[in-house]
Amino acid sequence: MKKAAYFMICACVLGQSSVRADSTCLKFDRDGTVLTGLVFTRTYYGPPNYGEDPDTDTLETQTFLALDESICVQPGSSDLSDEHVSEQDVVTLVPIGKFDFSGYTGKRVSVTGSLFSANTGHHRTPVLISVQIPLKVLR
């Protein structure tokens, strides 16, 4: 029952967004960006057919951060291909190296890293963060 309720909360978070009027936009490709929120995972169909043939498709589990407050992100000076993203309330956590997020699922954390925009079919949110250091569990 707890898992079902948790899943429903996470599904609702993925489907809604809100903007703070005083929100200051972050920038893509800046080391040291700090975000806080609740860690959760979802599983999606992967190659070769991404859900069109579930019997042969692989499963991909990704880890997300449901942000405490929505963010907007604007292009950094190094990559003009990034587009402005607003009202973002969930980001994908991307480990650098062999970092494992499984112990953080369901916990509120602070994460430090560099934001980048989705650029493949494997990216399930418009904004991702490459995690540079272990997550800090918050109370």
Secondary structure, DSSP 4 states (H G I P E B T S, - for coil): -HHHHHHHHHHHHHH-----TTPPPEETT-TTEEEEEEEEEEEEE-TTTTTSSTTT--EEEEEEEEEEEEEEEE--TT-TT---EEEEEEEEEEESSS---GGGTT-EEEEEEEEEE--STT--SSEEEEE-SPPEE--
